[in-house]
Amino acid sequence: MDTLQHMLSWMPALLNGAKITIALTICATVAGLIFSFFLALGKMSRNIIISKICSAYIFFFRGTPLLMQLYFIYYALPLLSPVLTINNRFLAAFIAYSLNSAAYCAEIVRAAIQSIDSGQFEAAKVLGLSHGQTMRLLIIPQSIRRLVPPIGNEFIMMLKDASLVSIIALADLTKVTRSISSSDATTLVYIPAMIIYLIITAFFTFVFNRIEAKMEERE
Amino acid sequence: MSIIRTENLNNFYGDLQVLKDINMEIEQGEVWVIIGPSGAGKSTLLRSLITLEDFTSGKIFLDDELFIHREDSKVVEQMEASRYKQKLLEMGMVFQRFNLFPNKTVLGNVTLAPMNVLGKSEEEANEIALNLINRVGLSDKVDFYPSKLSGGQQQRVAIARALAMEPEIMLFDEPTSALDPELVGEVLNVMKDLATQGMTMMVVSHEMGFAREVADKVIFMADGAILETGTPDELFTNPKTDKARQFLASIL
């Protein structure tokens, strides 16, 4: 009984931590996904300079650890110039995760766009549509459906990568769990914490599956 | 007046010559059926005319006006940009694999280009589209997505989509060869209807019945060249070249 009471007393703090985790994951994935479209189109651009810049960006953010990117943005940037100080921990984490997620999503977006049948481009061309119109009206809308499963996967990965923010003392679910564990001298708190992670993951997996099913229905 | 005329059109894929000195002239209202073994260059010819493929050398004239002149795979002379674009739209194309837009309904497929390229209002585009959809016999499928249609229905939508741009000439690249046999007739009927209404057409197809019924000319191509040209009767019953004779024997 005593144990259960303990667990319940941790709940408000744990749920507050979960809120941070979820908010960060959603904001960073959405921002990252939007940015990734520009990166993907940029990488596929016929303009060599734009293409190279986008490729370099993707290479850099996929090739270095997220943890180090987070460190860099929160701790190192202010040392380079005080102007670059980001006092809000959530904002710092949001920036790092969005930039990182954009690089991963860009490759997913590029693969989805390139998987569209070349016949679509040909039909659009003989009808007189410009390249921009073809992308905006046909290719991107068609690739969105193919994006849902891999983006869902990316989202779940991000959800768990979000635990790295404890390094900049942002009170996400992992950080809160560790604090309780040390202040109450207990390991028990890990159990409800992990269960909360599983529930969140299960919920978002369900949401993405629903989105996928809805889109399949339409086409 | 010729709608399309070519002068010594050549195209190479590396060392392989896929078009050999194509000189052709199609007049307003003519219906051509182009036949020949696979690899003869039939599709390449249509695709070159509508600039889906860059040919190596030669000239294309539209309405007796130079459209494009290429030598050594480079453009030597080309119609002024805005006219070029406009002239290009005078050619409509129907593909073997339909290439309908899966994210648009039947109506959306037909109105997309008139609205976004010709700048027609939605109202106006809808009116034209509904008319054409009716003409190809799919009034009851207006709000369907392509995936819910049979191949024959999809191809009829594709024809309506091309017609919505009010082309002077329609190019058909094996329009029925991806269809189940029982669906071929409905597409051919739409095409016959189009031919009787005076549309200029170039059709790559091995549908002999269709050719006999509506073609003014049958063109026999092999190895990238036009080997024979004649009325369906001349070409089918009395081919002059061995290649044409062999080919006709193989498909009849």
Interface residues (C-beta under 8 A of the other chain):
Chain A: D117 G119 Q120 E122 A123 K125 V126 L127 G128 L129 Q133 L137 L138 P141 Q142 R218 E219
Chain B: I50 L52 K85 L88 L89 M91 G92 M93 F95 R97 N99 L100 F101 P102 N103 K104 L112 A113 N116 V117 Y145 S147 A158 R161 A162 M165
